[in-house]
Amino acid sequence: MTTRTYTVLDSPVGPLTLVAADGVLTALYMDRQRYRPEEHTFGERDPASFGAAIGQLEEYFAGRRTTFDLPLAPVGTPFQRQVWAALLEIPFGETVSYGELAERIGRPTAARAVGLANGKNPIGIIVPCHRVVGSTGDLTGYGGGLHRKRHLLAFERHADAEPMGPLPAPDQAGQGTLL
């Protein structure tokens, strides 16, 4: 029988809910995130089982970590998992388009399907779906809201300058824009 646990971590982009199955991270959800399951499905609250993930997220937000080294077990279709694995290859501070990501996985005509899989990424930030942009470089959708995507990308471009400050209030375009 699978043991599910969760905890909530305060962060510069708002509360993050970390979910694990048998001690392996399966999800990182932001508040008001699209495709976020109901909290009752997360299991028992147990912050003790998330020490490594919390530590690495704190280092990331402090500007001291650019990659994560955690066992991950996102639940999705084989295609979604292929896209999520490709997201892990996008370097800190860089972006790629949905089309470029589709080419990287050997499916050059699947940009739209890549976008849908990207939007259902259950382990935001750690699996960096925020690093995927439209073909013109425009920010297009983000499960946690465009204001968070904009904030994360700006932080990564300037991470060597200072630790990540708190998330500014969403502007009209970013407010309620959830995928």
Sine and cosine of phi, psi and omega as CSV:
sin_phi,cos_phi,sin_psi,cos_psi,sin_omega,cos_omega
0.00,0.00,0.71,-0.70,-0.02,-1.00
-0.98,0.19,0.73,-0.68,0.07,-1.00
-0.98,-0.17,0.87,-0.49,0.01,-1.00
-0.97,-0.26,0.70,-0.72,0.04,-1.00
-0.67,-0.74,0.31,-0.95,0.06,-1.00
-0.48,-0.88,0.26,-0.97,0.14,-0.99
-0.49,-0.87,0.24,-0.97,0.03,-1.00
-0.85,-0.53,0.75,-0.66,-0.04,-1.00
-0.88,-0.47,0.77,-0.63,0.13,-0.99
-0.96,0.28,0.64,-0.77,-0.01,-1.00
-0.56,-0.83,0.19,-0.98,0.05,-1.00
-0.89,0.45,-0.29,0.96,0.04,-1.00
-0.97,-0.26,0.30,0.95,0.01,-1.00
0.98,-0.19,0.00,-1.00,-0.03,-1.00
-0.90,0.44,0.68,-0.73,0.05,-1.00
-0.90,-0.43,0.78,-0.63,0.05,-1.00
-0.98,-0.19,0.88,-0.47,0.04,-1.00
-0.98,-0.18,0.71,-0.70,-0.04,-1.00
-0.80,-0.60,0.67,-0.74,0.02,-1.00
-0.74,-0.67,0.45,-0.89,0.14,-0.99
-0.85,-0.53,0.85,-0.52,-0.04,-1.00
0.77,0.64,0.64,0.77,0.08,-1.00
0.99,0.13,0.02,1.00,0.00,-1.00
-0.95,-0.33,0.75,-0.66,-0.06,-1.00
-0.90,0.44,0.82,-0.57,0.03,-1.00
-0.92,-0.39,-0.29,0.96,-0.05,-1.00
-0.35,-0.94,0.49,-0.87,0.20,-0.98
-0.65,-0.76,0.94,-0.33,-0.06,-1.00
-0.92,-0.38,0.59,-0.81,0.14,-0.99
-1.00,-0.05,0.33,-0.94,0.06,-1.00
-0.92,0.38,0.56,-0.83,-0.01,-1.00
0.87,0.49,0.40,0.91,0.00,-1.00
-0.98,0.19,0.67,-0.74,0.07,-1.00
-0.93,0.37,0.54,-0.84,-0.04,-1.00
0.93,0.37,0.24,0.97,0.06,-1.00
-0.97,0.23,0.83,-0.55,0.03,-1.00
-0.93,0.37,0.21,-0.98,0.07,-1.00
-0.91,0.41,0.59,-0.81,-0.07,-1.00
-0.85,0.52,-0.53,0.85,-0.03,-1.00
-0.89,0.46,-0.29,0.96,0.02,-1.00
-0.99,0.11,-0.13,0.99,-0.09,-1.00
-0.99,0.16,-0.25,0.97,-0.03,-1.00
1.00,-0.06,-0.44,-0.90,-0.03,-1.00
-1.00,0.09,0.57,-0.82,0.08,-1.00
-0.97,0.26,0.81,-0.59,-0.05,-1.00
-0.44,-0.90,1.00,0.04,-0.03,-1.00
-0.90,0.43,-0.39,0.92,-0.06,-1.00
-0.88,0.47,-0.49,0.87,-0.07,-1.00
-1.00,0.08,0.13,0.99,-0.06,-1.00
-0.86,-0.50,0.35,0.94,-0.09,-1.00
-0.81,0.58,-0.75,0.66,-0.04,-1.00
-0.91,0.42,-0.70,0.71,-0.01,-1.00
-0.90,0.44,-0.70,0.71,0.01,-1.00
-0.89,0.46,-0.71,0.70,0.01,-1.00
-0.86,0.51,-0.70,0.71,-0.01,-1.00
-0.94,0.35,-0.60,0.80,0.07,-1.00
-0.91,0.42,-0.65,0.76,0.05,-1.00
-0.89,0.46,-0.65,0.76,0.05,-1.00
-0.91,0.43,-0.65,0.76,0.04,-1.00
-0.86,0.52,-0.79,0.61,-0.05,-1.00
-0.92,0.38,-0.36,0.93,0.06,-1.00
-1.00,0.05,-0.04,1.00,0.01,-1.00
0.99,0.14,0.26,0.96,-0.03,-1.00
-0.96,-0.26,0.04,1.00,-0.03,-1.00
-0.64,-0.77,0.73,-0.69,0.03,-1.00
-0.91,-0.42,-0.24,0.97,0.08,-1.00
-0.69,-0.73,0.38,-0.93,0.02,-1.00
-0.94,-0.33,0.55,-0.84,0.00,-1.00
-0.79,-0.62,0.98,0.22,-0.06,-1.00
-0.71,-0.71,0.58,-0.82,0.17,-0.99
-0.94,0.35,0.72,-0.69,-0.05,-1.00
-0.80,-0.59,0.57,-0.82,0.04,-1.00
-0.63,-0.77,0.91,0.41,0.03,-1.00
-0.93,0.37,0.61,-0.80,0.00,-1.00
-0.99,-0.14,0.83,-0.55,0.01,-1.00
-0.12,-0.99,-0.01,-1.00,0.03,-1.00
-0.95,0.32,0.26,-0.96,0.07,-1.00
-0.84,0.55,-0.65,0.76,0.02,-1.00
-0.90,0.43,-0.71,0.70,0.03,-1.00
-0.86,0.51,-0.71,0.71,-0.01,-1.00
-0.90,0.44,-0.55,0.84,0.06,-1.00
-0.90,0.43,-0.70,0.71,0.04,-1.00
-0.90,0.44,-0.72,0.70,-0.03,-1.00
-0.89,0.46,-0.60,0.80,0.06,-1.00
-0.90,0.44,-0.63,0.78,0.02,-1.00
-0.92,0.40,-0.53,0.85,0.04,-1.00
-0.88,0.48,-0.57,0.82,-0.01,-1.00
-0.91,0.41,-0.29,0.96,-0.01,-1.00
-1.00,0.02,-0.12,0.99,0.01,-1.00
-0.98,0.19,0.87,-0.49,-0.06,-1.00
-0.90,0.43,0.49,-0.87,0.09,-1.00
-0.78,0.62,0.73,-0.68,0.06,-1.00
0.99,0.14,0.00,1.00,0.01,-1.00
-0.91,-0.41,0.31,-0.95,0.07,-1.00
-0.76,-0.65,0.39,-0.92,0.14,-0.99
-0.70,-0.71,0.36,-0.93,0.05,-1.00
-1.00,0.05,0.26,-0.96,0.06,-1.00
-0.86,0.50,-0.64,0.77,0.03,-1.00
-0.89,0.45,-0.68,0.73,0.03,-1.00
-0.89,0.46,-0.66,0.75,0.01,-1.00
-0.90,0.43,-0.64,0.77,0.04,-1.00
-0.88,0.48,-0.66,0.75,0.04,-1.00
-0.91,0.42,-0.64,0.77,-0.02,-1.00
-0.87,0.49,-0.50,0.87,0.00,-1.00
-1.00,-0.10,0.16,0.99,0.05,-1.00
0.98,0.18,0.34,0.94,0.00,-1.00
-0.79,-0.61,0.92,0.39,-0.16,-0.99
-0.87,0.49,-0.34,0.94,0.01,-1.00
-0.99,-0.14,0.14,0.99,-0.11,-0.99
-0.97,-0.26,0.49,0.87,-0.04,-1.00
-0.84,0.54,-0.66,0.75,-0.01,-1.00
-0.92,0.40,-0.68,0.74,0.04,-1.00
-0.91,0.42,-0.60,0.80,0.07,-1.00
-0.88,0.47,-0.68,0.74,0.03,-1.00
-0.87,0.49,-0.66,0.75,0.02,-1.00
-0.91,0.41,-0.67,0.74,0.03,-1.00
-0.91,0.42,-0.66,0.76,0.03,-1.00
-0.85,0.52,-0.68,0.73,-0.01,-1.00
-0.91,0.40,-0.36,0.93,0.01,-1.00
-0.98,-0.18,0.18,0.98,0.05,-1.00
-0.83,0.56,0.87,-0.49,-0.04,-1.00
-1.00,0.06,-0.08,1.00,-0.05,-1.00
-0.83,-0.56,0.93,0.37,-0.01,-1.00
-0.84,0.55,0.34,-0.94,-0.01,-1.00
0.92,0.39,-0.86,0.52,-0.01,-1.00
-0.91,0.41,-0.71,0.70,0.18,-0.98
-0.99,-0.13,0.99,-0.17,-0.32,-0.95
-0.97,0.23,0.94,0.35,0.03,-1.00
-0.92,0.39,-0.31,0.95,0.04,-1.00
-0.92,0.39,-0.25,0.97,-0.02,-1.00
-1.00,0.06,0.12,0.99,0.02,-1.00
-0.96,-0.27,0.77,-0.63,-0.08,-1.00
-0.79,-0.62,0.13,-0.99,0.05,-1.00
-0.93,0.37,0.20,-0.98,-0.07,-1.00
-0.89,0.46,-0.41,0.91,0.03,-1.00
-1.00,-0.07,0.05,1.00,-0.04,-1.00
1.00,-0.02,-0.05,1.00,0.01,-1.00
-0.94,0.33,0.52,-0.85,0.09,-1.00
-0.97,0.23,0.84,-0.54,-0.04,-1.00
-0.79,-0.61,0.98,-0.22,0.10,-0.99
0.92,0.38,0.52,-0.85,0.11,-0.99
-0.21,-0.98,0.76,-0.65,-0.06,-1.00
-0.84,0.55,-0.47,0.88,0.01,-1.00
-1.00,-0.07,0.02,1.00,-0.02,-1.00
0.97,-0.25,0.62,-0.79,-0.04,-1.00
-0.88,0.47,-0.51,0.86,0.01,-1.00
-0.90,0.44,-0.56,0.83,0.05,-1.00
-0.96,0.29,-0.66,0.75,0.02,-1.00
-0.86,0.51,-0.74,0.68,0.00,-1.00
-0.86,0.51,-0.68,0.73,-0.02,-1.00
-0.91,0.41,-0.71,0.70,0.00,-1.00
-0.90,0.44,-0.68,0.73,0.00,-1.00
-0.92,0.40,-0.66,0.75,0.04,-1.00
-0.89,0.45,-0.67,0.75,0.04,-1.00
-0.87,0.50,-0.73,0.68,-0.05,-1.00
-0.92,0.40,-0.54,0.84,0.04,-1.00
-0.94,0.35,-0.43,0.90,-0.08,-1.00
-0.82,-0.58,0.43,0.90,-0.09,-1.00
-0.88,0.47,-0.46,0.89,-0.01,-1.00
-0.97,0.23,-0.19,0.98,-0.03,-1.00
-0.99,0.16,-0.73,0.68,-0.03,-1.00
-0.23,-0.97,0.34,-0.94,0.04,-1.00
-0.88,0.48,0.35,-0.94,-0.04,-1.00
-0.93,0.35,0.83,-0.55,0.06,-1.00
-0.99,0.11,-0.01,-1.00,-0.02,-1.00
-0.93,0.37,0.42,-0.91,0.00,-1.00
-0.92,0.39,0.78,-0.62,0.10,-1.00
-0.95,0.32,0.33,-0.94,0.02,-1.00
-0.88,0.47,0.59,-0.81,0.00,-1.00
-0.91,0.41,0.60,-0.80,0.10,-0.99
-0.99,0.15,0.04,-1.00,-0.03,-1.00
-0.83,0.55,-0.66,0.75,-0.05,-1.00
-0.93,0.37,-0.55,0.83,-0.06,-1.00
-1.00,0.04,-0.34,0.94,-0.08,-1.00
-0.93,0.36,0.84,-0.54,0.05,-1.00
0.97,0.25,0.12,0.99,0.00,-1.00
-1.00,0.05,1.00,0.03,-0.03,-1.00
-0.88,-0.47,0.59,-0.81,0.06,-1.00
-0.99,-0.12,0.00,0.00,0.00,0.00
